[in-house]
Amino acid sequence: MNESNPAGGADLVTTYTYNLFNQPLTVTMTRGTTTQTRTFTYNTPFLLTSVAEPETGTATYTYWTDGQIRTKTDAKGNVTTYVRDGYGRPSTIYRKPAGATVDDPTQTTTYGYDTGVNAQGRLSSVVVGAATETYEYSVGGLVTRKGVAFPNNDAPLEAVYTYDTLGRMTSMKYPDVYNGNGAVAEVGRTLGYQYVDPMGPQKLTDSTYASPGWRVTAQRNSAGQLTQMVVYQANGTSETETFTYNSLGQLTQASGRGSNIEYRYSATGNDGRITSRKDNISGDEVSYTYDQLGRLIAAATTGPEWGLTWAYDGFGNRLRQEVTKGGRAAVYSVDPATNRLNGGGATYDPNGSIESFGTGAGTAAYDVDNRMVSMSLDANNVERYAYSAANQRIQVTRSNGTVETFFYGLAGELLGVYQRGTKANGHKYFSSASIRVWFAGRLISSGANSVVTDRLGSVVKDGSEALRYYPYGDQNPGSTTENREKFATYTRDGFSGLDYAQNRYYSPQFGRFTTADPFSDSADYSRPQGMNRYNYVESDPANGVDPTGLLAAPLAEPPPGWPTIKWYAYLERITTTILAQCTVSTTLVTINQHCKDLFNSTLIPASGPGPQQTLYNALENSTKATWFYEAEGPEGCLTLAEATGLASAGSMTVHDWAIRSYQAGDIAITMNYRKSTDDPFESIPHVVLFSGYFELSTVARGLVLLYELLHVVHGTHDQIISALQIPDSYIKDTGPSIGITN
């Protein structure tokens, strides 16, 4: 693959080699006098047995006889062993630190099933370290209660949920807090959700207050995008925030609730990247410049406030930040052979995680999963961290001994930070809370403060304080209030100066992550700039976010919450994934039994039983709110025009395209869940375009597309079944007949 060299001269060349089954063997990048090579090896059943990468060294894998991963050994020598029960469900993960002869029981994760309210066949508990998570369900399988308990604690933290008949959440109750006598000191808030259309909640209420009290209302456009949000306070005052979009659905202005920001795009070549951002309250207007690879190379205010430029190498490393006016310079060395910081006292462990941040800047320690478990400035200043099985940071022990517990909702959103008190008998209890409230995917309050966020999810208004940032997250000017949400959905830690990004930590000073990306599938080998495991959003912080620290989400696509199709049309190369996970018949690729069952159930005519009509209606609404946007895929992929026949992005909804295209009967859309070797119990959905001939009726072909789009709305197969309340009597097996993967 050849890429234009922004520095001039010869193209940047990346070469690939493959085995007979089109699995990658090597990816080689030569930039100047340095060559980076990524190497992959496989066993006979096409299973990955080792990966060698510049950032993380060599990791090796073994498998059980059924092809499920058994062990992973990383470059440091840590060994992780995965065990499943008789039903193939994860049961235990054992972790043995490098140099140890036995597993560390404090790092063992144990999964429990079938015990509890409506938990038959479902996850009912997860124990990791000192924390135990528990779940209860509705008859349809929706989570109705989530709890987190700790040893020697009188009561757990528990959230309670209710739903309507369509599976939409109608209420959520926050955990209670207690006093030293064990009595409830404050009942957790109960938020209620009301819906007017299928595009999302239209109203949020709080039963803590007498009617009408505190509440939030919303309006949306036909594409489901938020156009207005009104926050009513309990004292009767209200604040209105409005959102304006252009014809491509790109946010052009968000104003109200103490903030007013405009976003401008190129009038001649709108690729989704903003050319300027204007804060109409402070008066700051910032212009942005990009190189041929889409990397941000300059940003400056139109006034004298500040101006910065950035330089990168061919491997995607940010080398320096230079000041053209105001701002703060940052020049540092990067080892091009490993993409690691080099010099200034920074050191790394064999897994590519920073152990020392430099002279006087602190040292870090990591667990077997490469998560930071402590940060030390000196012997008397140490913070310690504990995590859930989902890699959420659930506990922080501050250097003064204070312990904070973090409680998360079902979508992974932080619901509250809880302090613990100690009773006379030594028992602990949760004594106070600083809760977060979310609406339409946005943080709207944190603790006692109302919060406003921008298009990146950065907090720009927190109570009465206005916050501003340089493009890579340094605050402008600095703030003395930390340990709260700030840049691009992250929480800024006052102790370390780092941003907590759920699965790892981000340094706004260096504009990169401090550890390598733990999610192997985030490395897009067709995009050389995306292979750097420390890089932040492919060096475009003005238009991209990475909320989980695993996968960049460029905002060149529609805003968060707007379902889209990304055309990763792998052609022959996708067969590698299919062979590894699916069954291949003579003419069709079939799917796992549970997905096949649901697909066959959708073949019931749309005019049939009520649940099927509900399914069809919900899916049809999804397609009407989904537009096509270009996204680069592996080498040899179809372009948007080749895949759909559309000349430009945003020119037709999926619904309209499906009506037109299905008359030809030669295209189907599928959702392909690619499993990560690093975390075999987690999956990331990718919508994939397949070209093929399916001898199905027009209605059946439409339902293939609609069902796959429902994954965008409700998630997995079981979540779809639960949300739409489809009875078991409508789920039947008529044999393999379709070509979708899961």
C-alpha positions in Angstrom: 0.0 0.0 0.0 1.3 3.4 -0.9 0.4 6.6 1.0 1.3 10.1 0.1 4.2 11.4 2.2 3.1 14.7 3.9 6.8 15.5 4.3 7.4 15.2 0.5 9.5 12.8 -1.4 8.8 9.1 -1.9 5.5 7.6 -0.9 5.1 5.8 2.5 5.0 2.1 1.6 3.5 -0.7 3.6 3.8 -4.3 2.4 1.7 -7.3 3.4 2.2 -11.1 3.0 -0.5 -13.7 3.5 -0.8 -17.5 3.8 -2.9 -19.7 1.4 -6.0 -18.9 3.5 -5.5 -15.1 3.2 -4.5 -14.7 6.8 -1.9 -12.0 7.3 1.6 -13.2 8.0 3.6 -10.0 8.0 2.9 -6.3 7.8 6.1 -4.3 7.0 6.4 -0.5 7.2 9.7 1.2 6.1 10.0 4.8 7.0 13.4 6.3 6.3 16.1 4.1 7.8 13.6 2.3 10.2 11.5 -0.8 9.4 8.7 -2.0 11.6 7.4 -5.5 11.1 4.3 -7.1 12.6 4.3 -10.9 12.4 1.5 -13.5 12.8 1.6 -17.3 13.0 -1.2 -19.8 13.0 -1.8 -23.5 13.6 -3.4 -26.0 11.2 -7.0 -25.0 12.1 -6.2 -21.3 11.2 -6.0 -20.2 14.8 -3.6 -17.5 15.8 -0.7 -18.8 17.9 1.6 -15.8 18.1 1.7 -12.1 17.4 4.9 -10.0 17.4 4.4 -6.2 17.3 6.9 -3.4 17.8 5.0 -1.9 20.8 4.2 -5.0 22.8 6.7 -7.7 21.8 5.5 -11.2 21.3 2.3 -12.8 22.7 1.5 -16.5 22.3 -1.8 -18.4 22.4 -2.9 -21.9 23.0 -6.4 -23.4 22.4 -8.8 -26.1 23.7 -9.7 -28.9 21.4 -12.9 -27.1 20.4 -10.9 -24.1 19.1 -11.7 -21.8 22.1 -8.7 -19.9 23.5 -7.0 -21.6 26.4 -4.0 -19.5 27.4 -2.4 -16.2 26.5 1.3 -15.5 27.4 2.4 -11.9 26.9 5.8 -10.5 26.4 6.3 -9.9 30.1 5.6 -13.5 30.9 2.1 -13.0 32.4 -0.1 -16.1 31.7 -3.9 -15.9 31.4 -5.9 -19.1 31.3 -9.5 -19.2 30.1 -11.9 -21.9 31.3 -15.5 -22.5 30.1 -18.3 -24.5 31.6 -20.1 -27.4 29.9 -22.3 -25.0 27.9 -19.3 -23.2 26.5 -19.9 -20.1 28.7 -16.9 -18.4 30.3 -16.6 -19.7 33.9 -13.1 -18.7 35.2 -10.2 -16.6 34.1 -7.0 -17.4 36.0 -4.0 -14.9 35.9 -0.4 -15.8 36.8 2.0 -12.9 37.0 5.4 -13.1 35.4 7.8 -15.1 37.5 5.1 -16.6 39.7 4.6 -20.3 40.0 0.8 -20.2 40.8 -2.1 -18.0 39.8 -2.8 -14.9 41.8 -6.2 -15.4 43.4 -6.8 -11.7 43.8 -6.8 -11.4 40.0 -9.1 -14.4 39.2 -12.4 -13.7 37.6 -15.3 -16.1 38.2 -18.6 -16.1 36.3 -21.8 -17.5 37.8 -25.0 -18.4 36.0 -28.6 -19.6 36.5 -28.9 -18.4 40.1 -31.2 -15.6 41.0 -34.3 -13.9 39.7 -35.1 -15.1 36.1 -31.4 -16.0 35.7 -31.7 -19.4 34.2 -29.3 -19.5 31.3 -28.1 -16.0 32.1 -25.1 -14.4 33.8 -26.0 -13.9 37.5 -22.7 -13.0 39.1 -19.1 -11.9 38.4 -16.4 -12.0 41.1 -13.1 -10.3 40.4 -10.8 -9.4 43.2 -12.7 -8.1 46.2 -15.8 -7.1 44.2 -18.9 -9.1 43.4 -21.3 -8.0 40.7 -24.8 -9.5 40.7 -27.7 -9.4 38.2 -31.4 -10.0 38.2 -33.6 -10.2 35.1 -37.2 -9.8 33.8 -38.9 -12.8 32.3 -37.8 -11.5 28.9 -34.1 -11.3 30.0 -33.7 -7.6 30.6 -31.6 -6.6 33.6 -33.8 -5.4 36.4 -31.2 -5.1 39.1 -27.5 -4.7 39.1 -25.5 -4.8 42.4 -21.8 -4.4 43.4 -20.8 -5.7 46.8 -17.5 -5.6 48.7 -16.3 -7.6 51.7 -17.1 -6.2 55.1 -19.6 -3.8 53.6 -23.1 -3.7 55.2 -24.9 -3.2 52.0 -24.1 -3.3 48.3 -24.6 -0.6 45.7 -27.7 -1.5 43.7 -29.4 0.0 40.7 -33.0 -1.0 39.8 -34.5 -0.9 36.3 -38.0 -1.2 34.8 -39.1 -1.4 31.1 -42.1 -1.1 28.9 -43.5 -3.8 26.6 -41.1 -2.8 23.9 -38.1 -3.4 26.1 -37.4 0.3 26.5 -36.1 1.5 29.9 -38.8 3.4 31.8 -37.1 4.0 35.1 -33.7 3.7 36.8 -33.2 4.0 40.5 -29.7 4.9 41.8 -28.2 3.1 44.8 -29.1 4.2 48.3 -26.5 5.6 50.8 -26.4 4.9 54.6 -25.5 6.4 57.9 -23.3 4.9 60.7 -26.3 3.2 62.2 -27.0 1.2 59.1 -30.1 3.1 58.2 -30.7 4.6 54.7 -29.6 8.2 54.9 -30.6 9.1 51.4 -32.8 7.1 49.0 -31.3 6.9 45.5 -32.8 9.1 42.9 -35.3 7.4 40.5 -35.3 8.7 36.9 -38.2 8.0 34.6 -38.0 7.9 30.8 -40.9 8.6 28.4 -40.9 8.0 24.7 -42.9 9.5 21.8 -41.2 7.9 18.9 -38.7 5.0 18.3 -35.7 7.3 18.0 -34.9 7.7 21.7 -36.3 9.1 25.0 -38.2 12.3 24.8 -38.5 13.1 28.5 -36.6 12.4 31.6 -38.1 13.0 35.1 -36.9 12.6 38.7 -39.4 11.3 41.2 -37.2 12.8 44.0 -39.0 16.1 43.4 -42.7 16.9 43.4 -44.3 17.3 40.0 -43.4 19.0 37.8 -40.0 19.2 39.5 -36.6 18.5 37.8 -37.0 17.1 34.3 -35.5 17.1 30.8 -37.4 17.2 27.5 -36.1 16.7 24.0 -37.0 17.2 20.4 -35.5 15.3 17.4 -35.4 15.6 13.7 -36.5 12.9 11.2 -33.1 11.3 11.4 -33.3 10.9 15.2 -30.8 13.6 15.9 -31.3 15.8 19.0 -32.5 19.3 18.0 -33.5 20.7 21.4 -33.0 19.8 25.0 -34.6 21.7 27.9 -33.5 21.1 31.5 -36.0 22.2 34.1 -34.7 22.7 37.6 -36.7 21.8 40.7 -37.0 25.6 41.5 -38.9 26.1 38.3 -36.1 27.7 36.2 -35.1 26.1 32.9 -32.2 26.1 30.4 -32.6 25.3 26.7 -29.9 23.9 24.4 -30.5 23.7 20.6 -28.6 21.7 18.0 -28.4 22.6 14.3 -27.2 20.3 11.5 -26.3 20.7 7.8 -27.7 18.7 5.0 -25.2 15.9 5.7 -26.4 15.6 9.3 -23.2 17.2 10.6 -23.5 19.3 13.8 -23.0 23.0 12.9 -24.1 24.7 16.1 -24.9 23.9 19.7 -26.2 26.8 21.8 -27.7 27.3 25.2 -27.2 26.3 28.8 -24.3 28.7 29.0 -22.5 27.6 25.9 -22.7 28.6 22.2 -20.3 26.8 19.8 -20.3 26.9 16.0 -18.6 24.2 13.8 -17.7 25.0 10.2 -16.8 22.5 7.4 -15.2 23.0 4.0 -17.6 24.5 1.4 -15.8 22.7 -1.5 -14.6 19.4 -0.1 -16.6 18.5 3.0 -15.0 15.3 4.3 -16.5 15.6 7.8 -13.5 17.4 9.3 -14.2 20.8 10.8 -12.2 23.7 9.4 -13.0 26.0 12.3 -14.7 26.1 15.7 -16.1 29.3 17.2 -17.0 29.9 20.8 -19.6 32.7 20.6 -19.4 33.4 24.3 -15.6 33.7 24.8 -15.1 34.9 21.3 -12.4 32.3 20.6 -12.4 31.1 17.0 -10.0 28.3 16.1 -9.0 27.2 12.6 -7.7 23.8 11.8 -5.3 22.5 9.1 -4.7 18.8 8.1 -2.1 17.0 6.1 -2.8 14.5 3.2 -3.2 11.7 5.8 -5.9 13.6 7.7 -3.7 14.4 10.6 -4.1 17.7 12.5 -0.9 19.7 11.8 -2.0 23.2 12.9 -4.6 25.0 15.0 -4.8 28.6 15.9 -7.1 31.3 17.1 -7.9 34.1 14.8 -6.9 36.5 17.6 -3.6 36.6 19.5 -4.5 33.9 22.1 -2.7 30.8 20.9 -1.4 28.9 17.9 0.1 25.4 17.8 1.6 23.1 15.1 2.4 19.4 15.3 4.9 17.2 13.5 4.5 13.4 13.1 6.7 10.6 11.8 5.6 8.0 9.2 4.5 5.6 11.9 1.9 7.9 13.4 3.9 9.2 16.3 3.5 12.8 17.4 7.0 14.1 17.7 6.6 17.7 18.8 4.1 20.5 19.5 5.4 23.9 18.6 4.1 27.3 19.6 3.3 29.9 17.0 1.6 32.1 19.6 0.7 31.5 23.2 0.2 27.8 24.2 2.8 25.3 25.5 5.6 23.7 23.5 6.3 20.0 23.8 9.3 18.3 22.2 10.2 14.8 23.0 11.9 11.8 21.4 10.1 8.6 20.2 11.9 5.4 19.3 10.7 4.7 15.8 11.4 1.0 16.2 8.9 0.6 19.0 6.7 3.7 18.9 7.6 4.2 22.6 8.7 7.5 24.2 12.5 7.7 24.3 14.5 9.8 26.7 13.5 12.1 29.5 13.6 9.3 32.0 10.6 7.4 30.5 10.8 3.6 30.7 8.5 0.8 29.6 7.9 -2.8 30.6 8.1 -5.6 28.0 4.4 -5.2 27.3 4.9 -1.6 26.2 3.4 0.1 29.3 5.1 3.1 30.8 6.7 2.2 34.1 8.4 5.5 34.7 7.0 8.8 33.4 10.4 10.5 33.8 12.3 12.2 36.5 9.9 13.3 39.3 6.9 12.4 37.2 5.9 9.2 38.9 6.0 5.4 38.4 3.2 3.0 37.5 2.5 -0.7 38.2 0.3 -3.0 36.2 -1.7 -6.2 36.7 -1.7 -9.2 34.4 -4.3 -7.5 32.2 -2.0 -4.6 31.8 -4.2 -2.3 33.8 -2.6 0.4 35.9 -3.1 -0.7 39.6 -0.9 2.0 41.2 0.6 5.3 40.5 3.4 6.5 42.8 5.0 10.0 43.0 7.1 9.1 46.0 7.0 6.7 48.9 4.3 8.8 50.7 2.2 9.7 47.6 0.6 6.5 46.1 -2.8 5.9 44.5 -4.2 2.5 44.0 -6.8 1.3 41.5 -9.1 -1.7 41.2 -11.2 -2.8 38.2 -14.3 -4.8 37.3 -14.4 -7.7 34.8 -15.4 -5.2 32.2 -12.2 -3.1 32.8 -14.2 -0.4 34.5 -12.3 1.4 37.3 -14.5 0.6 40.3 -12.3 1.7 43.2 -9.6 4.3 43.8 -7.6 4.5 47.1 -6.3 8.1 47.3 -2.9 8.9 48.8 -4.6 10.2 51.9 -6.4 6.8 52.5 -9.8 7.9 51.2 -11.5 5.1 49.2 -13.9 6.1 46.3 -16.1 3.5 44.7 -17.4 4.0 41.1 -20.7 2.5 40.0 -21.6 2.1 36.4 -24.9 1.6 34.5 -25.9 -1.1 32.0 -24.4 0.9 29.1 -21.1 1.4 30.9 -21.9 5.0 31.9 -20.6 6.2 35.2 -23.7 6.7 37.5 -22.0 7.8 40.7 -18.9 8.1 42.9 -19.5 6.8 46.4 -17.5 7.4 49.6 -17.3 4.8 52.3 -17.6 5.3 56.0 -16.5 3.0 58.9 -18.9 1.9 61.7 -17.8 1.3 65.3 -17.7 -2.4 64.6 -15.3 -1.9 61.7 -17.9 -2.6 59.0 -18.0 -0.3 56.0 -21.0 1.5 54.5 -21.6 3.8 51.5 -22.1 7.1 53.1 -22.3 9.7 50.4 -22.6 10.0 46.6 -21.8 12.3 43.8 -24.0 11.1 41.0 -24.0 11.6 37.2 -27.1 12.0 35.1 -27.1 11.1 31.4 -29.7 11.8 28.7 -29.6 10.9 25.0 -26.0 9.7 25.4 -24.9 13.1 26.9 -23.7 13.8 30.4 -26.0 16.6 31.7 -25.1 16.8 35.4 -22.1 15.8 37.6 -22.5 16.0 41.3 -24.4 19.3 42.1 -23.4 20.9 38.8 -25.2 21.1 35.5 -22.9 20.0 32.7 -22.7 20.9 29.0 -20.5 19.0 26.5 -19.3 19.7 23.0 -19.4 17.5 19.9 -16.4 15.5 21.2 -18.0 14.9 24.6 -15.6 17.3 26.3 -17.1 19.2 29.2 -17.2 22.9 28.2 -19.4 24.1 31.1 -19.4 22.6 34.6 -21.6 24.6 36.9 -20.5 28.2 36.6 -17.1 27.3 35.2 -16.3 27.4 31.5 -13.7 25.0 30.3 -11.5 25.2 27.2 -9.0 22.9 25.8 -6.1 22.8 23.3 -6.8 20.2 20.6 -5.0 17.3 22.3 -6.7 17.9 25.7 -4.5 20.2 27.6 -6.7 22.6 29.4 -6.6 26.3 28.4 -6.2 27.8 30.9 -5.5 25.1 33.6 -8.0 24.3 36.3 -7.4 23.4 40.0 -10.5 21.1 40.0 -9.7 17.6 38.8 -11.0 14.1 39.3 -14.0 14.8 37.1 -15.1 14.5 33.5 -13.2 16.8 31.1 -11.7 16.1 27.7 -13.4 13.9 25.1 -15.5 11.8 27.7 -12.4 11.1 29.8 -12.0 11.7 33.6 -9.0 13.8 34.5 -7.0 12.5 37.4 -5.6 15.3 39.6 -3.0 13.0 41.1 -1.3 11.8 37.9 -2.5 14.4 35.4 -3.6 11.5 33.1 -7.1 11.0 31.7 -8.8 7.7 32.6 -10.2 6.2 29.4 -11.8 3.1 30.8 -9.4 0.5 29.3 -6.2 2.5 29.7 -5.0 6.0 30.4 -4.4 9.0 28.0 -1.7 11.7 28.4 -2.9 15.1 27.2 0.6 16.3 27.6 2.0 13.9 25.0 -1.2 13.4 23.0 -1.0 9.6 23.2 -2.0 6.7 25.4 0.4 5.4 28.1 -0.1 1.7 27.3 -0.6 -0.1 24.0 -4.2 -0.7 22.8 -5.4 -4.0 24.4 -7.9 -4.6 21.7 -6.1 -6.3 18.8 -8.9 -5.8 16.3 -8.6 -2.0 16.6 -5.4 -2.2 14.5 -6.7 -1.6 10.9 -3.9 -3.1 8.8 -5.2 -1.4 5.8 -4.6 2.0 7.4 -0.9 2.2 8.4 -1.5 5.2 10.6 -4.0 3.2 12.6 -1.5 0.5 13.5 0.3 2.5 16.1 -0.9 1.1 19.4 -0.3 4.4 21.3 -1.8 6.8 18.8 -4.8 8.9 19.7 -7.6 8.9 17.0 -5.1 8.6 14.2 -3.8 12.1 15.1 -7.0 13.9 14.4 -8.2 15.1 17.9 -10.5 17.8 16.4 -12.7 15.2 14.8 -12.3 11.9 16.6 -13.0 10.3 20.0 -12.1 7.0 21.6 -14.4 6.7 24.6 -13.3 3.3 25.7 -9.6 3.6 24.9 -10.1 0.7 22.5 -11.4 2.0 19.2 -11.3 5.4 17.6 -14.7 6.8 16.5 -14.2 9.5 13.9 -16.8 12.3 14.0 -16.4 12.6 10.2 -19.3 10.2 10.4 -22.7 11.3 11.8 -22.8 12.2 15.5 -22.9 9.6 18.3 -26.3 7.8 18.5 -27.0 8.1 14.8 -26.8 4.5 13.3 -24.7 4.2 10.2 -23.4 1.6 7.9 -19.6 1.4 7.4 -18.6 -0.4 4.2 -15.9 -2.8 5.2 -16.4 -5.0 2.1 -13.7 -7.6 2.6 -14.3 -9.5 -0.6 -12.3 -12.8 -0.5 -10.4 -11.7 2.6 -13.5 -11.8 4.8 -13.5 -15.6 4.3 -10.7 -15.8 6.8 -13.0 -14.6 9.6 -15.8 -16.7 8.4 -13.8 -19.9 8.3 -12.6 -19.3 11.8 -16.1 -18.7 13.3 -18.8 -20.1 11.0 -19.8 -23.2 9.1 -19.4 -23.2 5.4 -21.8 -25.1 3.1 -21.4 -25.7 -0.6 -23.1 -22.4 -1.6 -23.9 -20.4 1.6 -22.3 -19.3 4.8 -24.6 -20.3 7.6 -24.7 -18.8 11.1 -24.7 -19.8 14.7 -27.9 -21.5 15.7 -29.4 -18.7 17.8 -29.1 -16.2 15.0 -30.4 -18.6 12.5 -33.4 -19.2 14.6 -34.3 -15.6 14.8 -33.7 -15.0 11.1 -36.1 -17.9 10.3 -38.6 -16.4 12.6 -38.6 -13.1 10.7 -39.6 -15.0 7.5 -43.1 -15.0 8.9 -44.9 -12.5 6.7 -44.9 -8.9 8.0 -48.7 -9.0 8.3 -48.5 -11.9 10.6 -48.5 -12.1 14.5 -48.1 -8.9 16.5 -44.5 -9.5 17.7 -43.4 -10.0 14.1 -45.1 -6.8 13.1 -43.4 -5.0 15.9 -40.1 -6.4 14.8 -40.7 -5.3 11.2 -41.8 -1.8 12.3 -38.8 -1.3 14.6 -36.4 -2.3 11.9 -38.0 -0.3 9.2 -37.7 2.8 11.4 -34.0 2.1 11.9 -33.4 2.0 8.1 -35.2 5.3 7.7 -32.9 6.9 10.2 -29.7 5.4 8.7 -27.7 7.0 5.9 -24.7 5.8 4.0 -21.2 7.2 4.9 -17.9 6.3 3.4 -15.4 4.5 5.7 -12.1 3.0 4.5 -11.6 -0.7 4.8 -8.8 -3.2 4.1 -7.0 -3.1 0.8 -9.2 -4.3 -2.1 -12.5 -3.3 -0.5 -15.4 -1.9 -2.4 -15.9 1.8 -2.4 -19.2 3.3 -1.4 -20.1 3.8 -5.0 -19.1 0.3 -6.0 -21.0 -1.2 -3.1 -24.2 0.8 -3.3 -24.2 2.6 -6.6 -24.5 5.9 -4.7 -22.4 8.7 -6.0 -22.0 10.4 -2.6 -22.3 9.9 1.1 -25.5 11.0 2.8 -27.5 11.0 -0.5 -29.9 8.2 0.3 -31.3 6.4 3.4 -30.7 2.7 3.8 -34.5 2.2 3.6 -34.8 3.8 0.2 -31.7 2.1 -1.1 -32.9 -1.3 0.1 -36.2 -0.9 -1.8 -34.3 -0.1 -4.9 -31.5 -2.6 -4.6 -33.5 -5.6 -3.4 -35.4 -5.6 -6.6 -32.2 -6.9 -8.2 -31.9 -9.5 -5.5 -28.1 -9.6 -5.3 -27.1 -7.8 -2.1 -27.5 -8.5 1.6 -26.1 -6.8 4.6 -24.7 -8.7 7.5 -23.4 -8.0 11.0 -20.2 -9.8 11.7 -19.0 -10.1 15.2 -15.2 -10.4 15.2 -13.9 -11.9 18.4 -10.8 -10.4 19.9 -8.0 -12.8 20.8 -7.0 -10.5 23.7 -10.5 -10.7 25.2 -12.3 -13.8 23.9 -15.4 -13.0 25.9 -16.0 -9.6 24.3 -17.1 -8.9 20.7 -17.1 -5.7 18.6 -19.8 -5.5 15.9 -18.9 -4.6 12.4 -21.4 -4.2 9.7 -20.2 -6.0 6.5 -21.4 -5.8 3.0 -21.6 -9.1 1.1 -22.3 -9.5 -2.6 -24.0 -12.8 -3.4 -27.2 -14.3 -4.7 -29.9 -15.2 -2.3 -33.0 -16.9 -3.5 -35.4 -15.2 -1.1 -38.5 -13.2 -1.5 -38.3 -9.4 -1.6 -39.9 -9.4 1.9 -37.4 -11.9 3.2 -34.4 -10.1 1.8 -35.7 -6.9 3.3 -36.0 -8.6 6.7 -32.4 -9.8 6.4 -31.3 -6.2 6.2 -33.7 -5.0 8.8 -32.7 -7.6 11.3 -29.1 -6.8 11.0 -29.9 -3.1 11.5 -31.7 -4.0 14.7 -28.4 -5.0 16.1 -27.5 -1.3 16.0 -30.6 -0.5 18.0 -30.8 -3.4 20.5 -27.4 -5.2 20.4 -27.2 -9.0 20.5 -29.8 -11.6 19.4 -30.9 -12.2 22.9 -31.3 -8.5 23.5 -33.4 -8.1 20.4 -35.7 -11.0 21.5 -36.0 -9.4 24.9 -36.6 -5.9 23.7 -39.3 -6.9 21.3 -40.9 -9.5 23.5 -40.9 -12.2 20.8 -42.4 -15.4 22.2 -40.5 -18.6 22.0 -43.3 -20.1 19.9 -42.3 -17.8 17.0 -38.6 -18.9 17.1 -38.3 -22.0 15.0 -35.6 -23.7 13.0 -36.3 -24.4 9.3 -32.8 -25.3 8.4 -29.8 -23.3 7.1 -31.0 -21.0 4.4 -29.3 -17.7 4.6 -25.9 -16.0 4.4 -25.4 -13.9 7.5 -22.6 -14.3 10.1 -22.5 -13.8 13.8 
